[in-house]
Amino acid sequence: MRKIITLSLVAAALAVSACNTVAGVGRDVSAAGSAVTTGANDAKN
């Protein structure tokens, strides 16, 4: 659970710092979702 929270915070920080356009926001949200999914899968295994 701690790993998921950490990954979420890192992804949120990257999204806030990197999104300059609407398209950029979409890519950042997608990347954040992928990071959370990967963290959840790692925690499950």
Secondary structure in CASP SS format (residue, H / E / C, confidence):
PFRMAT SS
TARGET T0000
AUTHOR 0000-0000-0000
METHOD secondary structure of the structure
MODEL  1
M C 1.00
R H 1.00
K H 1.00
I H 1.00
I H 1.00
T H 1.00
L H 1.00
S H 1.00
L H 1.00
V H 1.00
A H 1.00
A H 1.00
A H 1.00
L H 1.00
A H 1.00
V H 1.00
S H 1.00
A H 1.00
C C 1.00
N C 1.00
T C 1.00
V H 1.00
A H 1.00
G H 1.00
V H 1.00
G H 1.00
R H 1.00
D H 1.00
V H 1.00
S H 1.00
A H 1.00
A H 1.00
G H 1.00
S H 1.00
A H 1.00
V H 1.00
T H 1.00
T H 1.00
G H 1.00
A H 1.00
N H 1.00
D H 1.00
A H 1.00
K H 1.00
N C 1.00
END
